[in-house]
């Protein structure tokens, strides 16, 4: 029996698939695994280029399994897993890049547990060729999945530095990402595979709910690290609302808000911004003295001091503003744009969006300008439905009241009162 079958679901995007397969071969020596590229009728050169590359890299252990019609993510994964005889299945998005040592920690994580489990690695954003100075390069894309107080699935510690202690802690969670997921084959088959009613979204949440219903666990293993471009497949976010409705129907009682517990375990707190989006912040009140002191702690270099401070305390918002101001004085305008964009990712708000957009405009980064204009428009659209937001807030208040979570109940009560008083 082979140890592992690696399933790579694809639809087009040959350049991503090519680079993914090359990184897989480079970082996974040996012949103990098979690679199946499950192709949902890609319209590009995948159809002609994939087979020869698999043969070159993996010999008879690689297979290009092509469907006659386009498949969803779930359908492609199930196609690739069909007939596997290995101990484990590893589902791998084609917009990922493997790093050395990625596999052993995932297998060890599963073998430490007495129950059937799935495991997923730490996923980081890579440098993006088409997006110069991508502000999140090297930062966290996935460190597990949590449910925020609005019962929305989120990636905790998204945008954090890769080495932060909160990122480097192993966890059992309600769900992990299907972008790179190790699953015992028999467990996957017992659960019936990925549910194919979803359309490129929520399949991983649904599978994780099934794992937990069957007594299993979902593990986040940060010793395994991959790069993930995220969202490269065309139409990836076209069916978010429908997928959420279906997930709620199938898994209504499978998920509960847990971001507040996860954040609190590292001394962070939650708050709600104007349009009811959950923001994670430091628990302690920010002190200007903390930021000023950091400017002289690393060889008297204020920039190095602020960088070091933000590596340790990435949720210290005033430090981003201070760093951007110092970079502006030094006329490092590209650095200003990166700093203010990281701030806007971590602390979504109109002022942060506008500052990030203006900094991007100063360096003629039209991609960045468009990004923050779109975020601002989306926030304005949310605010335009104030009755809907109030309904969501009252529902959340009732849920937390009924579950004895006074801190969260008070957070929603205060948000509702602030809206009433405007």
DRENTOR-259642 format. One line per field, with one value per residue (C-alpha): residue in one letter; x, y, z. Coordinates in Angstrom, 1 decimal, always signed. Layout:
% residues N
rest: [A, ...]
X: [X, ...]
Y: [Y, ...]
Z: [Z, ...]
% end
This chain:
% residues 422
rest: [X, X, X, X, X, X, X, X, X, X, X, X, X, X, X, X, X, X, X, X, X, X, X, X, X, X, X, X, X, X, X, X, X, X, X, X, X, X, X, X, X, X, X, X, X, X, X, X, X, X, X, X, X, X, X, X, X, X, X, X, X, X, X, X, X, X, X, X, X, X, X, X, X, X, X, X, X, X, X, X, X, X, X, X, X, X, X, X, X, X, X, X, X, X, X, X, X, X, X, X, X, X, X, X, X, X, X, X, X, X, X, X, X, X, X, X, X, X, X, X, X, X, X, X, X, X, X, X, X, X, X, X, X, X, X, X, X, X, X, X, X, X, X, X, X, X, X, X, X, X, X, X, X, X, X, X, X, X, X, X, X, X, X, X, X, X, X, X, X, X, X, X, X, X, X, X, X, X, X, X, X, X, X, X, X, X, X, X, X, X, X, X, X, X, X, X, X, X, X, X, X, X, X, X, X, X, X, X, X, X, X, X, X, X, X, X, X, X, X, X, X, X, X, X, X, X, X, X, X, X, X, X, X, X, X, X, X, X, X, X, X, X, X, X, X, X, X, X, X, X, X, X, X, X, X, X, X, X, X, X, X, X, X, X, X, X, X, X, X, X, X, X, X, X, X, X, X, X, X, X, X, X, X, X, X, X, X, X, X, X, X, X, X, X, X, X, X, X, X, X, X, X, X, X, X, X, X, X, X, X, X, X, X, X, X, X, X, X, X, X, X, X, X, X, X, X, X, X, X, X, X, X, X, X, X, X, X, X, X, X, X, X, X, X, X, X, X, X, X, X, X, X, X, X, X, X, X, X, X, X, X, X, X, X, X, X, X, X, X, X, X, X, X, X, X, X, X, X, X, X, X, X, X, X, X, X, X, X, X, X, X, X, X, X, X, X, X, X, X, X, X, X, X, X, X, X, X, X, X, X, X, X, X, X, X, X, X, X, X, X, X, X]
X: [+0.0, +1.3, +1.5, +0.0, -2.1, -1.8, -4.8, -4.5, -7.9, -7.5, -9.5, -7.2, -4.4, -1.7, +1.2, +0.1, -0.3, +3.1, +4.9, +2.9, +4.0, +7.6, +7.7, +6.0, +8.7, +11.5, +10.3, +9.1, +11.8, +11.1, +8.5, +6.1, +3.3, +1.2, +0.1, -3.3, -4.1, -7.9, -8.8, -12.3, -12.0, -9.5, -9.8, -6.1, -2.8, -3.4, -4.8, -1.7, +1.1, +0.1, +0.6, +4.1, +5.2, +3.8, +5.7, +8.9, +8.6, +6.9, +7.2, +4.5, +3.4, +1.8, -1.6, -3.6, -7.2, -9.4, -13.1, -15.2, -17.0, -16.2, -16.2, -16.6, -13.8, -15.6, -16.2, -12.6, -11.3, -13.6, -12.5, -8.9, -9.4, -11.5, -9.8, -6.9, -5.4, -3.0, -3.2, -3.6, -5.0, -3.6, -5.8, -3.7, -4.8, -2.9, -2.1, +0.2, +4.0, +5.4, +8.3, +10.9, +9.7, +6.0, +4.8, +6.2, +4.6, +1.2, +1.5, +2.9, -0.1, -2.6, -0.6, -0.5, -4.3, -6.3, -9.3, -9.6, -8.5, -7.7, -4.7, -3.8, -0.6, +0.3, -0.3, +1.6, +1.2, +4.0, +5.4, +3.0, +4.7, +1.7, +1.3, +4.6, +5.2, +2.2, +1.9, +1.0, +3.9, +5.4, +2.4, -0.3, -3.0, -4.3, -3.7, -6.9, -10.5, -12.6, -16.1, -16.4, -19.2, -21.3, -20.9, -18.8, -15.9, -12.6, -8.9, -7.6, -4.3, -4.7, -1.9, +0.2, +4.0, +4.7, +6.8, +4.3, +3.6, -0.1, +0.6, +3.1, +0.9, -0.7, -4.5, -7.6, -10.2, -13.7, -12.3, -9.2, -8.7, -9.2, -6.5, -4.0, -5.5, -4.3, -7.1, -6.9, -8.3, -10.7, -12.1, -12.7, -14.4, -16.5, -17.7, -18.6, -16.0, -16.6, -20.3, -20.7, -23.7, -21.3, -19.9, -16.2, -16.6, -17.5, -16.7, -13.9, -16.1, -18.8, -16.2, -14.7, -18.2, -18.7, -15.3, -16.3, -19.8, -18.0, -15.9, -12.8, -10.8, -9.5, -5.9, -3.8, -0.1, +2.2, +5.4, +4.2, +4.4, +3.2, +2.7, -0.8, -1.7, -5.4, -8.4, -6.7, -9.5, -11.9, -15.2, -13.9, -16.1, -19.1, -21.3, -20.5, -24.1, -25.5, -22.7, -23.3, -27.0, -26.3, -23.7, -26.2, -28.8, -26.4, -24.4, -26.7, -25.5, -22.0, -20.3, -20.3, -18.4, -14.9, -12.8, -13.2, -11.8, -8.9, -8.1, -8.4, -5.9, -3.3, -4.4, -6.4, -9.9, -12.7, -14.6, -17.1, -16.5, -19.1, -20.5, -20.5, -17.2, -15.2, -11.8, -9.2, -7.1, -4.6, -6.2, -4.0, -4.5, -2.0, +0.6, +2.6, +5.5, +5.6, +6.0, +8.5, +10.6, +10.8, +12.4, +15.6, +15.7, +17.4, +20.7, +19.0, +17.4, +13.7, +12.6, +14.3, +12.8, +9.3, +9.6, +10.8, +7.9, +5.3, +6.8, +6.1, +2.9, +1.2, -2.1, -0.5, -2.2, -0.5, +2.9, +1.9, +1.0, +4.2, +6.2, +4.5, +5.1, +8.8, +9.0, +7.4, +10.0, +12.6, +10.7, +10.3, +6.8, +6.6, +7.3, +4.6, +2.1, +3.0, +2.8, -0.6, -2.0, -1.1, -2.7, -5.9, -6.0, -5.7, -7.9, -10.6, -12.1, -12.8, -9.8, -7.5, -8.9, -8.5, -5.0, -3.9, -5.5, -3.9, -0.5, -0.9, -1.9, +1.3, +3.4, +1.0, -0.1, -3.5, -4.1, -3.8, -6.0, -8.7, -8.4, -9.1, -11.8, -13.6, -13.3, -14.7, -17.6, -18.4, -18.4, -20.7, -23.1, -23.2, -24.0, -26.8, -28.6, -28.6, -31.9, -30.2, -27.1, -29.3, -31.1, -27.8, -26.6, -29.7, -29.6, -26.0, -26.8, -29.6, -27.3, -24.5, -27.1, -28.5, -25.0, -23.8, -21.1, -21.5, -18.5, -19.7, -23.3, -22.1, -20.1, -23.2, -25.4, -22.9, -22.8, -26.6, -26.7, -24.1, -26.2, -29.4, -27.5, -26.3]
Y: [+0.0, +3.5, +5.9, +8.8, +9.9, +13.6, +15.0, +18.4, +19.6, +22.0, +24.1, +26.1, +28.2, +26.0, +28.2, +27.7, +23.9, +23.7, +25.5, +23.6, +20.2, +21.3, +22.4, +19.1, +17.1, +19.2, +19.1, +15.5, +13.1, +9.4, +7.1, +6.5, +8.6, +9.0, +12.3, +12.7, +16.0, +16.0, +18.2, +19.5, +20.1, +22.9, +25.2, +26.1, +24.2, +22.0, +19.3, +19.0, +20.0, +18.3, +14.7, +15.1, +17.1, +14.5, +11.8, +13.9, +14.6, +11.5, +8.8, +6.1, +7.6, +10.6, +10.7, +13.4, +12.4, +14.6, +15.0, +15.7, +18.6, +21.3, +20.1, +21.9, +21.8, +18.9, +17.0, +17.3, +16.2, +13.2, +12.3, +12.4, +10.3, +7.6, +4.3, +5.4, +2.6, +4.7, +5.2, +8.9, +11.4, +14.9, +17.5, +20.3, +23.4, +24.1, +27.7, +26.4, +26.0, +23.2, +23.9, +21.3, +19.2, +19.8, +16.2, +14.6, +17.1, +16.5, +12.7, +13.0, +15.2, +12.5, +9.7, +11.4, +11.3, +8.3, +9.5, +9.9, +13.3, +15.7, +18.0, +21.2, +23.2, +26.8, +28.6, +31.8, +34.4, +34.2, +37.1, +37.7, +38.5, +40.4, +42.4, +44.2, +44.8, +42.6, +43.8, +40.4, +38.5, +36.1, +36.7, +34.3, +33.3, +30.3, +29.1, +27.2, +28.3, +29.9, +31.2, +34.9, +36.2, +36.8, +33.1, +33.8, +31.5, +33.4, +32.7, +33.7, +35.6, +36.4, +38.8, +38.1, +37.6, +33.9, +33.5, +35.0, +32.7, +32.7, +31.3, +28.7, +26.9, +23.6, +23.5, +21.5, +23.6, +23.3, +23.4, +23.7, +24.7, +22.3, +24.1, +21.7, +19.0, +15.5, +13.0, +9.2, +7.6, +5.3, +8.2, +10.1, +7.2, +6.5, +10.1, +9.9, +12.3, +16.0, +17.0, +18.1, +20.3, +23.3, +25.4, +26.1, +27.1, +25.7, +22.1, +22.0, +23.3, +20.7, +17.9, +19.1, +19.1, +15.5, +14.5, +15.9, +14.4, +11.0, +11.6, +13.0, +16.2, +18.9, +19.7, +22.8, +21.9, +24.9, +22.9, +22.1, +25.3, +26.0, +29.1, +29.7, +32.4, +32.0, +32.5, +31.9, +29.7, +31.8, +32.2, +31.2, +33.7, +33.8, +31.6, +32.7, +33.4, +30.1, +28.1, +29.7, +28.9, +25.3, +25.0, +26.4, +23.9, +20.9, +21.9, +24.2, +23.0, +22.0, +25.3, +27.9, +31.2, +30.5, +33.4, +35.2, +32.2, +31.8, +35.5, +35.7, +32.8, +35.2, +38.3, +39.8, +41.1, +41.6, +44.7, +45.6, +48.2, +50.5, +47.8, +45.0, +43.4, +41.8, +43.3, +41.7, +44.1, +44.1, +43.9, +46.5, +50.2, +51.3, +53.7, +56.1, +55.5, +51.9, +52.9, +55.6, +53.3, +50.8, +53.4, +53.3, +49.6, +48.2, +50.0, +53.4, +52.8, +53.8, +51.8, +48.6, +49.2, +49.6, +46.6, +44.5, +45.8, +44.9, +41.4, +40.9, +42.9, +42.9, +44.3, +47.6, +49.9, +53.1, +51.5, +51.1, +54.8, +55.8, +53.5, +55.0, +58.5, +57.8, +56.1, +59.1, +61.4, +59.2, +59.3, +55.6, +55.8, +52.2, +51.1, +53.6, +51.9, +48.4, +49.5, +51.2, +48.3, +45.8, +48.1, +48.2, +44.4, +44.0, +47.0, +47.4, +50.9, +53.8, +55.9, +52.9, +52.1, +55.7, +56.0, +52.8, +53.8, +57.2, +55.7, +53.3, +56.2, +58.0, +55.1, +54.5, +51.2, +51.0, +47.4, +48.7, +51.7, +49.5, +47.1, +49.7, +51.5, +48.2, +47.5, +50.9, +50.4, +47.0, +48.6, +51.4, +48.8, +47.0, +50.2, +51.0, +48.0, +49.2, +47.4, +44.2, +44.8, +45.6, +42.3, +40.4, +42.2, +41.5, +37.8, +37.6, +39.4, +36.9, +33.9, +35.1, +36.0, +32.5, +30.9, +33.0, +34.9, +38.3, +39.9, +39.2, +40.1, +43.4, +44.0, +43.7, +45.6, +48.6, +48.4, +48.6, +51.5, +53.4, +53.0, +54.2, +57.3, +58.4]
Z: [+0.0, -0.9, +2.0, +0.2, -2.8, -3.5, -5.3, -7.1, -8.4, -11.3, -13.7, -16.0, -14.5, -15.9, -14.7, -11.1, -11.6, -13.3, -10.4, -7.8, -9.3, -9.6, -6.0, -5.0, -6.7, -5.4, -1.8, -1.6, -2.7, -3.0, -4.6, -1.7, -3.1, -6.2, -7.7, -9.4, -11.2, -11.3, -14.2, -14.6, -18.4, -18.3, -21.3, -21.4, -22.1, -19.0, -21.3, -23.4, -20.9, -17.7, -18.7, -20.0, -17.0, -14.6, -16.5, -16.3, -12.6, -11.2, -13.9, -13.5, -10.2, -11.8, -13.5, -15.3, -14.8, -17.0, -16.9, -20.0, -18.2, -15.7, -12.1, -8.8, -6.3, -4.5, -7.7, -8.8, -5.4, -5.4, -9.0, -8.0, -4.8, -6.6, -6.6, -4.3, -2.2, +0.0, +3.7, +3.4, +0.9, +0.6, -1.1, -2.5, -4.4, -7.5, -6.4, -3.7, -3.4, -1.2, +1.1, +2.4, +5.3, +4.7, +5.0, +8.1, +10.6, +9.2, +9.4, +12.9, +13.9, +12.8, +14.4, +17.8, +18.0, +19.1, +17.0, +13.2, +12.2, +9.4, +9.5, +7.6, +7.6, +8.1, +4.8, +4.0, +1.2, -1.3, -3.3, -6.2, -9.6, -10.9, -7.7, -7.0, -3.3, -2.2, +1.4, +2.9, +1.3, +3.9, +6.3, +7.4, +5.0, +7.0, +10.5, +10.9, +10.7, +13.4, +13.7, +14.6, +16.8, +13.7, +12.9, +9.9, +9.1, +9.3, +9.3, +12.8, +12.8, +9.1, +8.1, +11.2, +10.9, +10.3, +13.4, +15.9, +18.9, +18.2, +14.7, +15.8, +18.3, +17.4, +17.7, +17.6, +15.8, +14.4, +10.8, +8.7, +5.1, +2.2, +0.3, +1.8, +3.9, +4.9, +5.4, +6.2, +3.1, +4.9, +6.9, +3.7, +2.1, +5.2, +5.0, +1.4, +0.2, -0.3, -0.7, -4.3, -3.8, -3.0, -5.8, -5.0, -1.4, +2.0, +1.1, +3.6, +6.4, +5.5, +5.6, +8.9, +10.4, +9.3, +10.8, +14.1, +14.0, +13.6, +16.7, +14.9, +15.2, +12.9, +13.5, +12.6, +12.3, +12.0, +11.7, +8.1, +6.0, +2.4, +0.3, -1.0, -3.5, -2.6, -4.8, -8.1, -9.7, -11.8, -10.1, -6.7, -4.9, -7.2, -5.0, -1.5, -0.5, -1.9, -0.3, +3.1, +2.8, +2.0, +4.8, +7.3, +6.1, +6.4, +9.4, +11.4, +14.8, +13.9, +14.4, +17.3, +17.6, +18.9, +17.7, +21.0, +22.9, +20.4, +20.5, +24.3, +24.8, +23.4, +25.3, +22.4, +22.4, +19.8, +18.8, +16.1, +13.5, +12.0, +9.7, +12.2, +11.0, +13.8, +14.5, +16.7, +18.9, +21.7, +25.1, +26.7, +26.0, +23.4, +24.9, +22.7, +25.1, +24.0, +20.4, +21.2, +23.3, +20.5, +18.2, +20.2, +21.2, +18.1, +17.6, +17.7, +14.4, +14.7, +11.6, +12.9, +16.3, +14.9, +12.7, +15.6, +17.8, +15.1, +14.7, +18.4, +18.6, +15.2, +16.6, +17.9, +15.4, +16.4, +15.6, +11.9, +11.8, +13.4, +11.1, +8.0, +9.1, +9.6, +6.2, +4.6, +6.1, +4.5, +1.2, +1.2, -0.3, -1.5, +2.1, +3.3, +1.0, +2.3, +5.9, +5.6, +3.6, +6.3, +8.8, +6.7, +6.4, +10.2, +11.2, +8.6, +8.8, +6.5, +7.7, +7.2, +3.8, +2.6, +4.0, +2.3, -1.0, -1.0, -0.3, -3.2, -5.4, -4.5, -5.9, -8.9, -7.6, -9.4, -8.1, -4.6, -5.2, -6.7, -3.8, -1.1, -3.1, -3.5, +0.3, +1.0, -1.4, +0.1, +3.6, +2.4, +0.9, +4.3, +6.1, +3.6, +5.1, +8.6, +9.6, +8.4, +10.5, +13.5, +13.0, +12.9, +16.0, +18.0, +17.0, +18.1, +21.4, +22.1, +21.3, +23.6, +26.3, +26.1, +26.3, +29.3, +27.4, +28.9, +27.3, +23.8, +24.8, +26.0, +22.8, +20.7, +23.2, +23.0, +19.2, +19.0, +21.5, +19.4, +16.3, +18.2, +19.5, +16.1]
% end
